Amino acid sequence: MYEQVCGCCGKKGKKFVKDCRIVFPEEKVLLEILLGKEQGELDNVSVWNGNGNIYYADGKNMKLKISELIKQETENIRTLYNERVQHINTDFFEQMVKRFITANKKRFDDIDDDAMVQIKKKVKDYDDREIFVSFSGGKDSTVVADLVKRAMGRPDICHIFGDTTLEFPETENYIKEYKRHNPKALIVSSRNKDKNFEELCGIVGPPSRVMRWCCTIFKTGAINRKIETIYANKTKVLSFQGIRRSESNSRNKYDRVSESSKISKQEVCAPIISWYDFDVWLYIMTRGIIFNKAYRLGYSRVGCWCCPNNSSWSEFLSKIHMKEQYEKFHAMLIDFAKSVGKKDPEVYVDSGNWKARQGGNGVKFAKNSIVNFERCVKEELAFNYELTREITPTLYELFKPFGRVVEQLGDKRLGEVYVVDANSVAVLRLQGKIGTKKLKIIVDHPELMRAKDAEEAKRKLDCQITKYQMCLGCRACESVCRFSAIKVRSFANDTNTVADKMADYHIDDDKCRRCQECVGHFSVGCYMRKVLSIKR
């Protein structure tokens, strides 16, 4: 119970943990096996999981060492689990849930009223057709979706499901079940169909806790493109999200309402920002709404199943419940460790050190982040670049933030292209023939680039050259542009070389406002450059 006084019997309780989640009968079965207990020994025990992944049985610390338990051989555990799970007794658990709901009715009323008031207040600023729920299939977005539908009185509210292609099988099944239970809800899936997670891992290495490029490529970029499609004529949209401060230290400073730092036209409202896990489960149980069955297995979060932020316990659960997927991913991690020269690949992977890697050291593609140039000895504001990628028309697109590209004015013998301002004054010139890697850039008017001096002009040029050399179509630039002027797509080809994975970058002249936000928004101009930083 949340309050000190029990809502069932009126007696005082004692504090045993700051936050906790329910342990379902399916997870109890696994705990019994790991602890060497007979089937059913935990059936009539109230088991909860608290901060620090500590298990409590009837309020007492079970003193389990998860790090030791997960070292056990999984094949026999899996076999025994599949046998025992067929004979679960849920009688005690169901009664416990009823007591949980009754004992915490006041807490439910408080958090429910607060969230409903906040939602009703915020939707007044928007038309109904400018509002949607960011839906992941997890418990938090499930609760938010239910709250928004109730507050707005609209069962047909739009849900944008960010399909990262790395979803739990239970999540995929839950989305289907959710649609059946909510037939009037508009559920739209956003998915990056141009990219393959495994292929990208082979190019840039697997994501880590500090380099989660997968979120940008498979989640943010795909959702932004879906928003641009659905709300093409809208300058602002409201997204209700299940973000909570208690989820992580980085989210502890989040506001309930904020401008999205990743998707420019999106305002975010997080009505359950101050809720605990305890509150989320109280809401789900009180309201009797369906939820993702992965939680019943013991997962505390159900984003991407192979996320580097997952705990060792979640990783162990995947060994048990997702044998084929886990073994395939594990083999890929071993291959990566070998490719970057790790002395003991198995230890590097199994110890979880891959989750902590930073930068692109040892990654071949990271060399594209190096911008090679020489200053021209004859002209003060001229720079000679040696590119890592052959010049294509895509190169010219990247200089549109500085002005309009005019090919007709240039000297064709030099492969020259002019970039001019609104008054047709030359801002800069690009000299380089299609199919070659040598490029000369002459800056005619640095002030028209909004550069205070030659060095700042050079930094802006480097940002765009970096994009050209490293663009894999992550779509981060698309999300940055609040005018929807940028579109990035992958080339269609049957080859398997890294060069053929490069993307086609296009800027719509009619939409571009030359604000240059896309130029320096990311470190040295490109999100992938930020991910794959290496020593110069």
C-alpha positions in Angstrom: 0.0 0.0 0.0 1.1 3.6 -0.7 -0.4 5.3 2.4 0.7 4.5 5.9 -2.8 3.5 6.9 -4.3 0.5 5.1 -7.5 1.1 3.1 -8.7 -2.4 3.9 -8.3 -2.8 7.7 -7.3 0.6 8.9 -4.0 -0.6 10.5 -0.7 1.2 10.1 1.9 -0.3 7.8 5.7 0.1 7.8 7.8 1.4 4.9 9.9 -1.2 3.1 10.8 0.3 -0.3 10.5 3.5 -2.2 8.9 2.0 -5.3 8.0 -1.5 -6.4 6.4 -3.6 -9.2 4.1 -6.6 -9.0 5.7 -10.0 -9.5 3.2 -12.1 -11.5 2.8 -15.9 -11.1 4.8 -16.6 -14.3 7.8 -14.9 -12.9 7.3 -16.7 -9.6 7.6 -20.0 -11.5 11.0 -19.0 -12.7 12.1 -17.8 -9.3 11.1 -21.1 -7.8 13.3 -23.0 -10.4 16.3 -20.7 -9.8 16.0 -21.1 -6.1 15.6 -24.9 -6.2 12.1 -24.8 -4.8 9.3 -27.2 -5.5 6.5 -26.0 -7.7 3.9 -23.9 -5.9 6.1 -22.9 -2.9 5.6 -19.3 -3.8 1.9 -19.6 -4.8 0.6 -18.2 -1.6 3.3 -15.6 -1.1 3.0 -11.9 -1.9 6.1 -11.2 -4.0 7.2 -7.8 -5.1 10.3 -6.4 -6.9 11.7 -3.2 -5.4 14.4 -0.6 -6.2 17.7 -2.2 -7.0 16.0 -5.3 -8.4 15.5 -6.6 -4.8 12.7 -9.2 -4.3 10.5 -9.1 -1.3 8.3 -12.0 -0.1 5.5 -10.9 2.3 7.4 -7.7 2.9 10.8 -9.4 3.7 13.9 -9.2 1.6 14.4 -12.5 -0.2 18.1 -11.8 -0.3 18.5 -13.2 -3.8 21.8 -12.6 -5.7 20.6 -12.0 -9.2 24.2 -11.9 -10.5 24.6 -15.5 -9.2 21.2 -16.8 -10.2 21.6 -15.8 -13.9 24.8 -17.8 -14.2 22.9 -21.0 -14.2 22.6 -23.1 -17.3 19.5 -22.0 -19.3 18.6 -25.1 -21.3 17.4 -27.1 -18.3 15.7 -24.0 -16.8 13.8 -23.4 -20.0 12.6 -26.9 -20.2 11.5 -27.0 -16.6 9.8 -23.6 -16.9 7.8 -24.6 -19.9 6.5 -27.7 -18.0 5.7 -25.9 -14.8 4.1 -22.8 -16.3 1.3 -25.0 -17.6 0.1 -25.6 -14.0 0.0 -22.2 -12.4 -2.3 -21.6 -9.5 -3.5 -17.9 -9.5 -6.1 -18.0 -6.8 -3.9 -16.3 -4.1 -2.5 -13.8 -6.7 -6.0 -12.7 -7.8 -7.1 -12.1 -4.2 -3.9 -10.2 -3.5 -4.6 -7.9 -6.4 -8.1 -7.2 -5.1 -6.7 -6.3 -1.7 -4.0 -4.1 -3.4 -6.8 -2.2 -5.2 -8.9 -1.7 -2.1 -6.0 -0.7 0.1 -4.9 2.0 -2.3 -8.2 3.5 -3.5 -7.3 6.9 -2.1 -3.9 6.9 -4.0 -5.7 5.8 -7.2 -8.2 8.6 -6.9 -5.5 11.2 -6.3 -3.2 10.3 -9.2 -6.2 9.7 -11.5 -7.8 13.1 -10.8 -4.5 14.9 -11.2 -3.7 13.3 -14.6 -7.2 13.9 -15.9 -7.1 17.6 -14.9 -3.8 18.1 -16.6 -4.9 16.4 -19.8 -8.2 18.3 -20.0 -6.3 21.6 -19.4 -3.7 20.9 -22.1 -6.1 19.7 -24.9 -7.8 23.1 -24.8 -4.8 24.5 -26.7 -5.3 22.2 -29.6 -7.8 21.0 -32.2 -8.7 17.3 -31.7 -7.0 16.6 -35.1 -3.7 17.8 -33.7 -3.5 15.4 -30.8 -2.1 11.9 -30.6 -0.8 9.3 -28.1 2.8 8.1 -28.6 2.2 4.4 -28.1 5.0 1.9 -27.5 3.0 -1.1 -26.2 4.5 -0.7 -22.8 2.6 -0.2 -19.5 3.2 3.6 -19.3 1.9 4.4 -22.8 -1.0 2.0 -22.2 -2.0 4.0 -19.1 -1.6 7.3 -20.8 -3.8 6.1 -23.8 -6.5 5.1 -21.4 -6.3 8.4 -19.5 -6.4 10.5 -22.7 -9.4 8.5 -24.1 -11.3 9.1 -20.8 -10.4 12.8 -20.5 -11.3 13.6 -24.1 -14.3 11.3 -24.2 -12.9 10.1 -27.6 -12.2 6.4 -28.1 -11.0 7.2 -31.7 -7.9 9.1 -30.6 -4.9 8.6 -32.8 -2.1 6.3 -31.5 1.3 6.4 -33.2 3.0 3.1 -32.5 6.8 3.4 -32.9 7.7 0.0 -34.3 11.4 -0.2 -33.9 11.6 -3.6 -35.6 13.2 -4.8 -32.3 10.0 -5.4 -30.4 9.3 -8.3 -28.0 7.1 -11.0 -29.5 4.7 -10.2 -26.7 4.6 -6.6 -27.8 3.6 -7.5 -31.3 0.8 -9.8 -29.9 -0.3 -7.1 -27.5 -0.7 -4.5 -30.3 -3.1 -6.9 -32.1 -5.0 -7.6 -28.8 -5.2 -3.8 -28.1 -6.7 -3.2 -31.5 -9.4 -5.9 -30.9 -10.2 -4.3 -27.5 -10.2 -0.8 -28.9 -11.8 -1.1 -32.4 -12.5 2.7 -32.7 -8.9 3.7 -31.9 -6.8 4.9 -34.9 -3.5 3.0 -34.5 -0.9 4.0 -37.0 2.5 2.2 -37.1 5.7 4.2 -37.8 8.5 2.0 -39.1 11.8 2.7 -40.8 11.5 0.3 -43.7 14.7 1.5 -45.4 17.1 0.3 -42.7 18.1 -3.0 -41.2 19.3 -3.1 -37.6 21.8 -5.9 -38.1 23.3 -4.3 -41.3 23.8 -1.1 -39.4 25.4 -2.9 -36.5 27.8 -4.3 -39.0 28.7 -0.8 -40.3 28.8 1.3 -37.1 28.8 -1.3 -34.4 26.0 -2.2 -31.9 24.4 0.7 -29.9 25.6 1.3 -26.4 24.2 3.1 -23.3 25.9 6.3 -24.4 25.5 5.8 -28.2 21.9 4.7 -28.8 21.9 5.5 -32.5 19.1 2.9 -32.8 16.6 5.3 -31.1 17.2 8.0 -33.7 17.1 5.8 -36.7 14.4 3.3 -35.8 12.2 5.4 -33.5 12.5 9.2 -33.6 13.2 9.4 -37.4 10.3 7.1 -38.2 7.8 8.8 -35.9 8.8 12.2 -37.2 8.2 11.1 -40.8 4.8 9.6 -39.8 3.9 12.9 -38.0 4.8 14.8 -41.2 2.5 12.6 -43.2 -0.5 12.7 -40.9 -0.1 16.3 -39.8 1.4 17.7 -43.0 -0.5 21.0 -42.8 -0.1 21.5 -39.0 2.6 23.7 -37.5 2.3 22.2 -34.1 1.0 18.9 -32.7 0.5 17.6 -29.2 1.9 14.2 -28.2 0.8 12.5 -25.0 3.7 10.3 -23.7 4.2 7.9 -20.8 7.5 9.5 -19.7 8.1 9.2 -15.9 10.8 10.9 -13.8 11.4 7.7 -11.7 12.5 5.8 -14.8 16.0 7.2 -14.9 18.3 10.0 -13.6 18.2 11.6 -17.1 14.4 11.9 -16.9 14.4 13.2 -13.4 14.5 16.8 -14.5 11.8 16.5 -17.2 8.8 18.8 -17.1 5.3 17.7 -17.5 4.9 19.8 -20.6 7.8 20.6 -22.9 8.9 21.3 -26.5 10.3 18.1 -28.0 14.1 18.3 -28.4 14.0 15.7 -31.1 10.9 16.4 -33.2 10.6 20.1 -33.9 6.8 20.5 -34.5 5.9 18.4 -31.5 4.9 19.5 -28.0 5.0 16.8 -25.4 2.7 16.3 -22.4 3.5 13.6 -19.9 0.5 13.4 -17.6 2.1 10.6 -15.4 5.5 12.3 -15.1 5.5 12.0 -11.3 4.1 8.4 -11.1 6.0 5.5 -9.7 5.9 1.9 -11.0 3.6 1.2 -8.1 1.1 3.8 -9.4 1.2 2.5 -12.9 0.3 -1.0 -11.8 -2.3 0.3 -9.4 -4.0 2.1 -12.3 -3.8 -0.9 -14.6 -5.2 -3.3 -12.0 -7.9 -0.9 -10.8 -9.1 -0.1 -14.3 -8.8 -3.7 -15.4 -7.2 -2.8 -18.7 -5.2 -5.3 -20.8 -1.4 -4.9 -20.8 1.7 -6.4 -22.5 2.2 -10.0 -21.3 6.0 -9.5 -21.3 5.6 -8.0 -17.8 4.1 -11.2 -16.5 7.4 -12.9 -17.5 9.4 -10.6 -15.3 10.5 -7.8 -17.6 10.4 -4.4 -15.9 10.5 -2.5 -19.3 9.4 -3.7 -22.8 11.0 -1.3 -25.3 13.5 -3.0 -27.6 14.3 -6.5 -26.4 18.1 -6.1 -27.0 18.4 -2.5 -25.7 21.8 -1.9 -24.0 19.9 -0.2 -21.2 18.3 -3.5 -20.2 19.3 -5.0 -16.9 21.2 -8.3 -16.6 17.9 -9.8 -15.3 16.1 -8.8 -18.5 19.0 -10.2 -20.6 18.7 -13.5 -18.7 14.9 -13.5 -19.3 15.6 -13.2 -23.0 17.9 -16.2 -22.9 15.0 -18.2 -21.4 12.1 -16.8 -23.5 13.7 -15.7 -26.7 16.4 -18.3 -27.3 16.8 -18.0 -31.1 16.8 -14.2 -31.1 19.2 -14.0 -28.2 21.7 -16.4 -29.6 21.7 -14.6 -33.0 22.3 -11.2 -31.3 24.9 -12.6 -29.1 26.8 -14.1 -32.1 26.6 -10.6 -33.8 28.1 -9.0 -30.7 31.0 -11.5 -30.7 31.7 -10.8 -34.4 31.8 -7.1 -33.6 34.2 -7.6 -30.7 36.5 -9.6 -33.0 36.3 -6.9 -35.8 37.5 -4.1 -33.4 40.3 -6.2 -32.0 39.0 -7.1 -28.5 41.5 -9.6 -27.0 38.8 -11.8 -25.4 35.5 -11.2 -27.4 33.5 -13.6 -25.2 34.4 -11.9 -22.0 33.8 -8.4 -23.6 30.3 -9.4 -24.5 29.2 -11.6 -21.6 30.5 -9.1 -19.0 28.3 -6.4 -20.7 31.3 -4.2 -21.6 29.8 -3.7 -25.1 27.1 -1.7 -23.5 29.6 0.9 -22.2 31.6 1.5 -25.5 32.0 5.0 -26.7 33.1 6.4 -30.0 34.1 4.6 -33.2 37.6 3.4 -32.4 38.2 0.3 -34.5 35.1 0.8 -36.6 36.2 1.2 -40.3 33.3 3.5 -41.2 34.3 6.0 -38.5 37.2 7.1 -40.8 34.6 8.9 -42.8 34.2 11.4 -40.0 37.7 12.8 -40.7 37.5 15.8 -43.0 40.7 16.2 -45.0 41.5 19.6 -46.5 44.2 22.0 -47.4 43.9 25.8 -47.6 44.4 27.2 -51.0 47.7 29.2 -51.2 46.3 31.6 -53.8 42.9 32.5 -52.3 42.3 33.3 -48.6 38.8 31.8 -48.4 39.3 28.8 -50.5 39.6 25.2 -49.2 40.7 22.0 -51.1 38.9 18.9 -49.8 39.8 15.2 -50.3 36.5 13.5 -49.9 36.0 9.9 -48.8 32.9 9.6 -51.1 32.7 10.4 -54.8 30.9 13.6 -55.7 27.2 13.2 -56.6 24.3 15.7 -57.0 23.5 15.0 -53.3 26.5 17.1 -52.4 24.9 20.2 -53.7 21.8 19.7 -51.6 23.8 20.0 -48.5 24.8 23.6 -49.3 21.2 24.8 -49.8 21.0 26.1 -46.2 23.4 28.8 -47.3 21.5 29.8 -50.5 20.0 28.7 -53.8 22.1 26.3 -55.8 22.6 27.5 -59.4 24.5 25.1 -61.7 24.2 27.3 -64.8 26.5 30.0 -63.5 29.5 27.8 -62.9 32.4 26.8 -65.2 31.5 23.3 -66.4 35.1 22.4 -67.1 35.7 22.7 -63.3 32.4 21.1 -62.3 31.6 24.5 -60.7 28.3 25.2 -59.0 27.3 28.6 -57.4 25.3 29.1 -54.2 23.6 32.5 -54.2 21.5 34.5 -51.8 18.0 35.9 -52.4 19.5 38.8 -54.4 21.6 36.5 -56.6 24.8 37.5 -54.9 27.4 34.6 -54.8 27.7 33.2 -51.3 30.2 30.4 -52.2 31.3 28.2 -55.1 31.8 24.4 -55.3 34.3 23.1 -57.8 34.5 19.4 -58.3 33.5 17.0 -61.1 30.8 14.3 -60.6 32.5 11.0 -59.8 35.7 12.4 -58.4 36.7 12.9 -54.7 38.5 16.3 -55.0 36.4 19.3 -54.1 37.3 23.0 -53.9 35.1 25.4 -52.0 35.5 29.2 -52.4 33.7 31.4 -50.0 32.8 34.7 -51.6 30.9 36.3 -48.8 31.2 34.6 -45.4 28.8 37.2 -43.9 26.1 35.8 -46.1 26.7 32.4 -44.5 26.1 34.1 -41.1 29.7 33.5 -40.3 31.6 36.2 -38.3 35.0 35.2 -39.7 36.7 32.7 -42.0 37.1 30.1 -39.2 33.4 30.0 -38.5 32.7 29.8 -42.3 35.1 26.8 -42.4 33.4 25.1 -39.5 30.0 25.3 -41.3 31.5 23.9 -44.5 33.0 21.0 -42.5 29.6 20.3 -41.0 28.1 19.8 -44.4 31.1 17.8 -45.7 30.8 15.5 -42.7 27.2 15.0 -43.4 28.0 14.1 -47.0 30.7 11.6 -46.0 28.7 9.9 -43.2 25.0 10.1 -44.1 23.4 6.7 -43.6 19.9 8.0 -43.6 19.3 8.2 -39.9 16.7 10.9 -40.5 17.9 13.0 -37.5 18.2 16.0 -39.8 14.5 15.5 -40.9 13.4 15.8 -37.2 15.5 18.9 -36.6 13.9 20.9 -39.5 10.7 22.7 -38.2 9.8 23.6 -41.8 9.8 20.0 -43.1 12.2 20.9 -45.8 14.6 17.9 -45.5 14.0 14.5 -46.8 16.5 11.6 -46.5 16.1 8.3 -48.3 18.3 5.2 -48.9 19.4 4.2 -52.3 17.7 1.1 -53.8 20.4 -1.4 -54.7 21.3 -5.0 -54.6 24.9 -4.7 -53.5 26.1 -5.0 -50.0 28.9 -2.5 -49.8 29.0 0.3 -47.2 29.2 2.9 -50.0 25.9 1.7 -51.3 24.3 2.2 -47.9 24.8 5.9 -48.2 21.7 8.0 -48.3 20.2 10.5 -50.7 19.7 13.9 -48.9 17.3 16.4 -50.4 16.3 20.0 -49.3 13.2 21.5 -50.7 14.1 25.1 -51.8 10.5 26.2 -51.4 10.3 25.1 -47.8 13.9 25.9 -46.6 14.2 29.2 -44.7 18.0 29.2 -44.6 17.9 29.2 -40.8 20.9 26.8 -40.8 19.5 24.9 -37.7 20.3 21.7 -39.5 23.9 22.7 -40.2 25.3 22.7 -36.6 22.5 21.1 -34.6 24.7 18.0 -34.0 28.3 17.8 -33.1 30.3 18.7 -36.2 27.1 18.7 -38.2 26.1 15.0 -38.3 24.5 12.7 -35.7 26.5 9.7 -36.9 29.7 11.7 -36.5 28.7 12.3 -32.8 28.2 8.5 -32.4 31.4 7.5 -34.1 33.9 10.1 -32.8 37.5 9.0 -33.0 40.9 10.4 -32.1 42.2 12.7 -34.8 
